[in-house]
């Protein structure tokens, strides 16, 4: 994935949506902006399942419902209702899109969200933040190759910046880890990030889980004929293929603990497996206290180093000025 290709995608999106994004940032500026550092390392020792809207989500729904007490769940906008209707309560719901339909994907479940934290792009559709009995809302702005995040953070007052993904599904993995050009990291700290519904393709019937035709996308988005991980004939679009390639590179380069559990998918990652074999994983979640104390200590030391550097800089400048005045 070269930078020219990513720049072109970013420029096209900005040129098309910047006016709408500014409008949404202004609408969100009235909300309290909680620091995302509240969530730092909150998943250490635990497993989280990211639920996208491919058909494999529908295939896995019984396993998810029966085992949800053993892991955290993050859904995206279009899977929220399907989760709740099938007895699954997500911990997080992520919304990125400027026009995702809240009437269809939020309104029927607005009073059932007291246990769900909304992770909301400040440029996204404000109807999602303005409606629903959410437990809490964390806003963020996506950093991109154009540095557009500076503009949208200023308008919204949002202090939280995360690397940009290519769509809401990929953005779930990105917000959990937040790797960027400076290096690999695992912001939430989850030991395992499981994927279901990350198909990036569809077969002869289902485009979305629980929504086979998807408003006609099942037919008009058939840009490419190919085969999925099960060697079944499937279809995909140019955008879905781009997103699959992007996430593959992201996981591969930064070596993050992601397991691809979507069988009927184009995306193959270094770690793949059946959801039922990974869903119960835990390992020393009590290490959270150790990590948080270490993070606090590191911040204190970094601040102390900054103070020391300022003292040294001012002192040496004073001596240099004295020297210059004497010659």
Number of C-alpha atoms within 10 A of each C-alpha: 11 6 9 10 10 16 14 12 13 18 14 11 11 15 9 11 13 14 10 15 21 19 19 22 25 17 19 26 17 10 15 12 17 15 14 17 11 10 13 18 22 18 22 23 18 22 24 24 27 26 29 28 25 27 28 24 28 20 17 19 18 14 13 26 15 11 13 19 13 15 21 19 23 25 28 23 24 23 24 25 22 20 20 15 10 13 15 20 24 24 19 24 24 24 27 24 18 18 12 18 15 18 12 11 17 21 15 12 17 17 12 14 22 14 14 22 19 25 22 23 28 33 30 25 25 23 19 21 24 12 13 19 16 20 13 15 18 22 28 28 26 23 19 18 16 11 10 15 22 15 12 24 22 13 19 24 19 25 14 20 19 21 18 20 21 18 13 20 26 20 22 27 24 23 21 23 24 19 22 15 7 6 9 16 15 21 20 20 22 23 21 22 25 26 26 29 27 25 29 29 31 27 19 11 13 19 26 24 22 16 16 18 14 13 10 10 14 21 14 9 16 15 14 13 12 13 18 21 14 10 11 13 15 20 23 23 18 12 14 19 16 15 19 21 16 18 21 16 14 20 21 15 12 16 13 21 18 22 22 22 28 28 24 26 27 25 23 19 16 13 14 17 15 15 20 12 9 18 23 14 14 16 11 10 15 11 12 17 13 9 16 14 11 12 14 11 12 12 12 12 12 12 12 12 12 12 12 11 12 12 12 12 11 11 12 12 12 11 11 11 11 11 10 8 8 6 5
